[in-house]
């Protein structure tokens, strides 16, 4: 993600006492219970979109370890969904990459090949790689064309914050330049991502609009988790007919963390729980 000011998570973490295999099975079971509940509340037809990871190229070694674990975990989740629901719900795995250029594309392509190797349910050809740079350009275009989107923000000290009666967002969605124009960051980039997700879902179901999407996002860092939630909030406020049903997860075995936020629908407040 591009640099922006993010809140600090004050939770004190401890090292896990279980093996990774035991830990991940427990988290998978708890996550699937939540996923299944959401699926039961979604009218068919529907698409499940997994944001398996978002990272910056070149990929640091510690990020590779997490991404590989995440791909395996997501593959197991896909397997559980398919075994329970057969092929009722189509699944689209995605990866959000920053600094994706020609050289980075080759590096990421090789890395993704290694990530999907041995996975039964997630294949290389099904993974959509999405460039954060392209999403930022889409956000610029959306702000230029959509005054309603622009009016959704308030300028505080040169930063664009989402207007909210409770003023619960302390994370800026972008910066505001001397001409008063919003420069997209963080949440606005994620909003563009969700707009693309909706398009992928409708195209996959051969619809113009209105496809239900269960969106499941995995974040390694707490500030990334906050950014995704902000992007969902912006999207749901500015796309009143949207049918995105989000589950946003901050998980890491190394700190024994699986914090999860979800909504029953776009109009309800977040519910947050530890899995």
Residue pairs with C-beta under 8 A, 6 or more apart in sequence:
1 54
1 56
1 98
1 132
1 186
1 189
1 224
1 227
2 98
2 132
2 136
2 185
2 186
2 189
3 185
4 171
4 172
4 174
4 185
4 186
4 227
5 159
5 171
5 172
6 171
6 186
6 222
6 223
6 226
6 227
7 170
7 171
7 223
7 226
8 222
9 222
9 223
11 257
11 259
13 255
13 256
13 257
14 255
14 256
15 254
15 255
15 256
16 23
16 253
16 254
16 255
16 256
17 256
18 26
20 69
20 253
23 253
23 256
24 69
24 72
24 73
24 76
24 253
27 73
27 251
27 258
27 275
28 73
28 76
28 77
28 80
30 258
30 275
31 77
31 247
31 249
31 258
31 260
31 275
32 77
32 80
32 81
34 247
34 260
34 262
34 275
35 77
35 81
35 214
35 216
35 247
36 84
38 214
38 245
38 247
38 262
38 264
39 46
39 48
39 81
39 85
39 89
39 214
41 245
41 264
41 265
42 212
42 214
42 245
43 212
44 88
44 89
44 212
45 205
45 211
45 212
46 89
46 211
46 212
46 213
46 214
47 89
47 90
47 91
47 92
47 200
47 201
47 204
47 205
47 211
47 212
47 213
47 214
48 81
48 89
48 90
48 91
48 92
48 213
48 214
48 216
49 91
49 92
49 94
49 197
49 200
49 201
49 213
49 214
49 215
49 216
50 74
50 77
50 78
50 91
50 92
50 93
50 94
50 216
50 218
51 94
51 95
51 96
51 193
51 215
51 216
51 217
51 218
51 228
52 67
52 70
52 71
52 74
52 93
52 94
52 95
52 122
52 127
52 218
53 66
53 67
53 70
53 71
53 95
53 96
53 218
53 220
54 95
54 96
54 97
54 98
54 132
54 219
54 224
55 63
55 67
55 96
55 97
55 98
56 97
56 98
56 99
57 97
57 98
57 99
57 100
57 104
57 107
57 108
58 99
58 104
58 107
59 67
59 107
59 108
59 111
63 220
64 111
66 220
66 252
67 111
67 115
68 114
68 115
69 253
70 218
70 220
71 115
71 116
71 119
71 122
72 119
73 218
74 93
74 122
74 218
75 119
75 120
75 121
75 122
77 216
78 91
78 93
78 121
78 122
79 120
79 121
81 89
81 91
82 91
82 121
89 214
90 204
90 205
91 121
91 126
92 126
92 128
92 197
92 200
92 201
92 204
93 122
93 126
93 127
93 128
94 127
94 128
94 129
94 130
94 197
95 108
95 112
95 127
95 128
95 129
95 130
96 130
96 132
96 135
96 193
97 104
97 108
97 129
97 130
97 131
97 132
98 131
98 132
98 133
99 132
99 133
100 108
100 129
100 131
100 132
100 133
105 129
108 129
112 124
112 127
112 129
113 124
116 122
116 123
116 124
116 127
128 200
130 193
130 196
132 189
135 189
135 190
135 192
135 193
135 196
136 184
136 189
136 192
138 192
138 195
138 196
139 184
139 188
139 189
139 191
139 192
140 184
142 149
142 191
142 192
142 195
143 149
143 150
143 181
143 182
143 184
143 188
146 238
148 238
149 238
150 182
152 162
152 163
152 234
152 237
152 238
153 160
153 161
153 162
153 163
153 173
153 174
153 182
154 160
154 161
154 162
154 163
155 176
155 180
158 175
158 176
159 172
159 174
159 175
159 176
160 172
160 173
160 174
160 175
160 176
160 182
160 188
161 169
161 172
161 173
162 169
162 173
162 187
162 230
162 233
162 234
162 237
164 233
169 230
169 233
171 186
171 187
171 226
171 227
171 230
172 185
172 186
172 187
173 182
173 184
173 185
173 186
173 187
173 188
173 191
173 230
173 234
174 182
174 183
174 184
174 185
174 186
174 187
174 188
175 182
175 183
175 185
176 182
176 183
177 183
182 188
184 192
186 227
186 230
186 231
187 227
187 230
187 231
187 233
187 234
188 231
188 234
189 231
190 227
190 228
190 230
190 231
190 232
190 234
190 235
191 231
191 234
191 235
191 238
193 231
194 215
194 231
194 232
194 235
194 242
194 244
195 235
195 239
197 213
197 215
197 244
198 209
198 211
198 213
198 239
198 242
198 243
198 244
201 211
201 212
201 213
202 208
202 209
202 210
202 211
204 211
205 211
209 241
210 241
210 243
211 243
212 243
212 245
213 243
213 244
213 245
214 245
214 247
215 232
215 244
215 245
215 246
215 247
216 246
216 247
216 249
217 228
217 246
217 247
217 248
217 249
218 249
218 251
219 225
219 227
219 228
219 248
219 249
219 250
219 251
220 250
220 251
220 252
221 250
222 250
222 259
224 250
225 248
225 249
225 250
225 259
225 261
228 248
229 248
229 261
229 270
232 244
232 246
232 248
232 263
235 242
235 244
236 242
236 244
236 266
236 267
242 266
243 266
244 266
245 263
245 264
245 265
245 266
246 261
246 262
246 263
247 260
247 261
247 262
248 260
248 261
248 262
249 258
249 259
249 260
249 261
249 275
250 257
250 258
250 259
250 260
251 257
251 258
251 259
251 275
258 274
258 275
259 272
259 273
259 274
259 275
260 272
260 273
260 274
260 275
261 270
261 271
261 272
262 270
262 271
263 269
263 270
263 271
264 271
